[in-house]
């Protein structure tokens, strides 16, 4: 039976690279992002049976609708990659206003929780599956001027490990540090130094086979993608 992966934040960077790599290996890919134009391009490139739809993960009702559409179109996913995230512009905490702080948490943490909320029941009923919540090296350490982002990724670690104890071993929930990759987000933090790190496409060629092999044995483990 053909495997099905759902990827949030699939329109660029790691999400797009993973979508292409999974599709190339024969998996059905479903995904979401906020950019309608970007999704139209990926839908044209990765056509049926793959499924892509706009979704702002910070809005729970939109996530609920998206998950229902995915299941109706492609079935319950075998693997969910909660990749959608944003980072704050480099600044000390006191220069980041409340609205910007809340937006980062709404996408990085609330969005991840909403996806799990609406997919865990059908995945548990199906009797298997893996949810990978993308954390960061900054979810296990910290650096100045990215305090809100660090806080969200530390939250992802705790959220994942707590939820992993609630699935009764039917679905594995894994916090994953993807490593350091040259993406738009990294460039916003590292500037030109981001170019010294692997491109998303190169990363995906190594990481996707690793992600495919994850299973119930990995439930709750803090993992790091191969580099």
N, C-alpha and C positions, 0 to 999 in steps of 0.2 A: 504494500500500500504506500502511495506517495506521501511523504512527510510534509508537514505544514509549519512554517515559521511565521510569526507575527513580529514586526519590527516597528516600534514607535520612533518618530524622528527619522524617517527613512528617505528624506528628499535630498540630503547632502551629507558630506563627510563620512563618518563611520557607518551611519545608517544606510546610505546609498551604496557604499562599497560592500556591505554585508548583503544587501538585497541582491545585488548583481552576482555575488559569489554563490549564494544559496541557490538562486535560479539556475546558474550555470551547472550546478551539480544535480539538478532535477527536483529540488524541493519546490513546493508551492509557496509563494511569498505573499503575505498580506502586510499592509503597512499604512501608516498615517503620518501626516505632517500638517503644519498650518498653511503652507504655501500651495494654493490651488494650481498656480502655473507650474511649479516644480513637480507636483503630482501628475499633472497631465503629461509631462515629459517622461516620467518614469513609467507611467501606465502605457504610453506608446512604445517604450523600449521593452518592458517586461509585460507582455499582454496576457490574456486569459491562458490558464486558469488563475493567474495572479490577480490580486485585488488591492486597490489603493483608494483611500478616501480621505478628504480633509478632516482633521480633528485637532482641536486645541485641548491637550490633555489636562489643562488646568480646570476645565469645565466638566464636572462629573456627569451631567446629563448627556453631553456630547460624547463622552467616552462610552457611556452605556449604549447609546445608539450605534456608535462605531463597532463595538464588540458584537452586538447583535447582528449587524450587517456582515461582519467577517464570518461569523459562525454560519449564517444563512448561505453565504457564497462559497466558503472554502471548508467549512466544518470547524470543529474545535481544534485549536492549534496544539501541536506537539511541543513546540518550543516558543516561548515569548521572550523577546529581547526589549526590555524597557530602557531604551537608549535616549529618548527625548530629554534634553536638558539645555540649560543656558548658564552663562557665567556672568558675573558682574564686571564692569570695567574696573581696572585696577584702581583701588582707592582705599584709604583707611575706613574703618567701619563708620566713624562719625560723619563721613562725607557721603554716605549712601543713605538716601532717604527711605522712609518707611514703605512707600509704594514700590520702589525698586526691590527692596528686601523681600517684600511679600510676594512679588511676582516670581522671583527666583524659587522660593519655597513652593509656590503654587504649581510650577511646572516640574521641578526636580523631585519633590517629595509627594505632594498631593496628587500629581499626575500619575506617578508610579503606583501609589496606593489605589487610585481609581481603576487603573487597568487590572490590578490584582483583584480588586473587589468584584469586578464584573466577569473575570475569566476564571478565577479559582473554582467557583461552584461547578460550572460545566466541565472543567478539567478534572476535578475530583470525581465527578459522576462518571466521567469516561474511564477513570482509573489509572491515570498516568500523565506525565508531562513534566516539563521543566520551565521555570520562570527565572530568567537571569536579569537582575537589576544592576544596571551599570553604575558602579561606584567610581572611585578614582584613587590615585595615590594620595590625594588630598582628602580621602575618606578614612585614611589610616595615619595621616600626618597632617601638618598644617603649614601654611606660609602666609606672610603678611599681604595685605591688600586684596585678598580673595576670601575674607572671612565668611561672607554669606554662602559662597559656593562650598567652602570647606564644611560649613555647618550642614548643608543639605546632603553632602555625601557621607558625612558621619551618620546622619539620620538614615540614609539608605542602608548602611551597614546594620544598624540596630533594627530597622523595620524588617529587613530581610531575615535576619536571624530569629527574630521573634515570630514572624509569620511561618517560618520553616517548622516551628514547633507546633503549629496549629493544623497542619495539613494531614496529620495521621499517616505520614509516609506515602501518601498517594500522589503528591506533586512536590517536586524538589524546588526550593527557592534558594537562589544563590546570589550573593553580592560579588560582583566581578570588578576587579581593577583592570581596565583594558591596557594600562601602560601609557606611555607618552607618545602621542601621534600628532603629526603635523596636520592640524585642522584649523578652521576659522576660529574656533574657540581658543585653541592653544596660541594662535597668533595674537589674539587680543590680550593674552597674558604675557607671552614670551617675546612678542615682536619678531624680528628677523631670525632670532635664535631658534624659532620653531622649525625652520628649514633643516636643522640638523637631525631631526627625528623622522621616523618612517612615515611615508604617505599612507593615507587611509587604504588605498587599494592594496599596497604591499602588506599592510597589517592584516587585512581581511583574508588574504590568501593563506596566512598561517593560522589566524584565529578561528575562521569558520570551521575547519575540520575539528578543531579542539571543541568548539561549541556543540557540534553535532554529536560528540561522544559523551556529553554530560548526561547523567541519569539520576535516578533516585538515590544512588549511593553517595551523591554529592550534596544532598540536602543540607542546607545551613552552612556549608563550607565557605570560608573566605578564599576566593580563588583569584589568580592573576593570569591574564591571557599570555600565551607565549609571545616572545618578541623576536 
